[in-house]
Amino acid sequence: MIQTDRKRLDSRRVGAVVLDILLLAPIELLAFRYERGVQVLATALFLVYFYLSDTTSGQTVGKSVFKLRTVTLDGRIVSGRAAATRTVLRIVDHTFIGLIVMVCTGQRRQRLGDLAAKTAVVDAREVVVGRPLDRSMLLYPAIWLVPALVVFTLTVQGRFPGSYRMTADAICEEADAIAPRVGNPLQLVHLLEAETDELERIDAPPHWRDRHDVLVAEYRDFTQRTERVVHRLAQRRASPAQWQSAWARLGRRSKRVNARLSRLGYEGCAGSASAA
C-alpha cells in the first residue's frame, strides 16, 4: 500500500499543476481566439494528454519535474477506465470544488477525480510503475477526439449550429426569402437596413473580426446606395424604364460585392438575393 499521509506533497503538487498549466496555456489561449469548434478540439487534446500521462507513466510533464506520480491506492499503474474517469473530472477539479474536496480528504489529499477513480498522487520515488502505449489505451482518446474533430470540421466549414458563419448565413438567407415578396422599394431598403443591423450585432470570433467588418461595411454601403437611388427616383417620379436602369446598375454592383464576400468565405451572404 502507498503512504496515506500525502499532505507533505502539497507544494510539489501545486508546482506540478502550475507547470502543466504554463505548458498548455499557449494552446488554450490560441484556441479561445477561434470559434467553438477549435475550443472543443483543444479540450479533447488536453484530455488525451492527461489520460495518456496517467495510463503510461502516471506522470504529466509537471509531475515528472516535481517527482510525483499518479497510481492506484495499492500502488499500481492506473487502468484506462480509472484514468478516463480521473481525466474527465479534471473539468470540475480545476475549480474551487476540486481544491475543497482535496482539503476535506485530509492527509489523503484526494481530489474528486481521485475519489471516483480510486487513485492518489504520491512521491514518484515510492513506486516505480509504467507501461508502453498500446492499442487498448486508445479507446477513450478516440471517444473524445472523433466527436471533437467532427465539431471542428463543421465549424471550419461554417456548418456547425451556432457557429459564426452559420449565424451570418441564416440572417442572409432569412432576408433572401423575404425579399421576393417585397413590392415597395422603400420596404426593400428597410429590409436591407434590418439585415445589416443584424449582421453587425453578431459577436464575431477574433480571427473573423476583420472580415466581419468588411461584410458589414459592404452591406451598409450597398444599403445606403440603394436608399439614395430609391429616394432620388421617387422624388423625380421616374419612369419604369429609369427604375429598370437603376436596378440594373445596382445589380452589377451587387455582383462585385458578392464576389468579394465569396473570396472572404461568406458563401451564404455572397449569394443572398437581398444583396443583389
N, C-alpha and C positions, 0 to 999 in steps of 0.2 A: 504493500500500500504506500501511496505517496504521503508526504507530511501534510497534516491538516492545518498547521499554523503558517498561513501564507501572507499574513499582514505585512511581514517584513519585505515583501516584494513590491509593495505599493509604488514606491518611487521609480523602480525599474519598469513597472507596467505602464506608468504614465509616460515615461521616456519612450517606450516602445510604441505606444499609441501616437504620440506626437510625431515621431519619426515616420511612421506609416502614413499619417495624415499629410505630412510635408511631401512625401514621395508621390502621393496620389492627388494632391491638391492641384497641380497644373492641369491634369486631365479633367478634373471636376470643374475647374474654373473655365476651361476651354469649352467643355460640354454645355455649360449653362449660358454660353453666348449664343447657342444654337437652339433649335426647336426641340420639342418634347422627345422626338424620336432619337435624337443624339443623346439626350439625357438618359433615356431608358437604356440605350446600348451601353453607355458608360457605367450605369449602375449594375448592369449584368456582368460587365467585365470586372468590376470591383468584387462582386460576389464570387466570381470564379477565382480571382486572386486569393481571397481569404479561404475559400473552400480547398483549393489545391494545397495551400500552405498547411492547413490542418491535417489533410489526409496523407501527405507525403512525409513531411518532417516535423509537423507540429509547430513550425516557425514561420512567421512573416519576416520580412527584412528587419523590421523593428525588433521583434522578439529575438532574432538571431544576434543582432548587435548587443542587446541587453541581456543575453544569456537566459532567455526564457523559453518555455515550450508548453504547448497545449497537449494534454494527454487525458486518457480516461481516468476515473477515480482509482483504478488498480494499476495505473502506470503504463498502459498500453497505448499504441497509436490509435488515433480517433478513426472510427469507421466512417464510411461515406455518408450514411444516413445521419449519424450524430453530427458530422461536420456540416452537412446541409442545414440541419436544424439550428446549429450554433451560428452559422453564417447568415441565414435569413433573419434571425433575431437580432443581428447587429443593427438593423434598422431602428429597433427600439433601444438597444443597449447603448447606442451612441448619443442618447439623450440623457437627461437627468434621471429618467426612470432606471436606466442601467446602473448609474452611479449609486442611486438609493438602494437598489436591490443588492448590489455588491457590498455596500456598507452594512446592510441588515443581515448579511450572512456571517458577519463577524470575522473571525480569523480564517475561515474557509475561503473568503473573498471570491465568491462565485457570482457572476452576473447572470441575468435571466437566461441567456443562451447556454451557459454552463449548467444551470439547474435543469433545463429541459433536455440537454444532450448528455448529462452526467459526465461532465468534463471539468477540468481545472487547469489553471495556468501555474506552472511550477518552475523552479530553478532548473535550467536545462542540464545542469551537472548532476542532478538527482536521478534522471532517467535518460537513457540513450535509446531512442526509438526512431524508426523511419522505414520507408518502403518506396520502391521505384513506382513511377507513374504507370498505370496500366489501363486498359480499356474500360474495366469495370468502374473506374473512378469518373468516367466522362458522362455518366447518365445525368447527374444533376447539372453540370455545366451546360449540357445540351438543352435541358428543360428551361434554363434561364436564357441562353443565348439565342435559340431559334425564334421564340416569340419576339425578343428584343430586335433581332435582325429584320423580322417582318415589319415591326413598327417603324424601324429606322428606314427601311426601303420605301414604305408607303409615304413616310414623311418627306423623304427626299423627292419623291415623285409628286408631292403635293396632294396625295390621295388619302391621307390618314385623317379621320374625323377630328375636327378641332385644330388641325394644322393651319399655319398662316395662309398658305396659298389656297387651301380648300375653302377657307373662310372668305378670302377675296373673291375666288371664283363663284361662290354661292351668291355673293352680293351682285356680281355682274350678271349672273345667269337669271336671277330674280328680275332685275331690271330689263334684261333681254326678253323675258317672257311677257312683261307688261307693255313694252314699247310698241309692238304692232297694234295694240288696242287703243293707243293714244291718238286721237284725231286732231286735237288742238295743238299747234306748235308751241304755245306757251306752256301747256301741260307737259310737253316733252322736255322743255327746258327745266321745269321743276323736277321732273324725274331724274334728269342728269345731275342736278344740284344735290338731290337727296342721295343718289348713288355715290357721288363724290364725297359727300359728308360722311357716309357710312364707311367708305374705304379709308378716309382719313382717321377715323376713330379706332381702326384696328391697331392693336399693340403688336407691331412687327418685331420679330426677334432681331438682335443686334446685327447679324450678318445679312439681313434683308432690309435694314432701315434705309440705306442709301437708295436702293432700288424702289422701295416703297415710296420714298419722297418723289422719285421720278414718276411713278404710277399716279400718285395723287396730283402732281403738277400737270401731267399730261391731261388727265381728266378735267382738272379745274380750268385749264386753258381752253380745252375743246368746248366745255360748257359755256364759258364766257363768250367765246367766239359765236357759238350757236345763239346765245341770248342776244348779242348785238345784231346779228343777221335778222333774227325774228322781229325784233323791235323796229329795225330800220325798214324792213319790208312792210310791216304792219302800218307804220306811220305814212309810208308812201302809197299805201293801198295798191301794192304791187300786183301785177297780172299773174295768172297761173304760170306763164312761161318764165317770168322773173323768179318766182318761187322755185320752179324746177331747176333753173340755172344755179340758184344759190345753194340748193340742196346738193346738186352735183359737185360743186366746189367743196362743200363740207364733207361729202363722201370721199373725195380724193384725199383730203387732209386726214380723214379718219383712217384710211388705209395706211398712210405713212405712220400714224401714231400706233396703229395695231402692229405694224411690222417691228417697230422699236420695242413695244411691250413684249412681243413674242421673243425677241432676242434676249430680253431680260428675264425670261422664264415665266411670264404671265400668259400662258396659253389661253386660259379661260377668259380673262378680261380682254385679251387681244382680239378674241373672236366675238366679243359681245356686240350684239346688234345695237345696243343702246349707245355705243360709242361710234356707230357707223353713220 
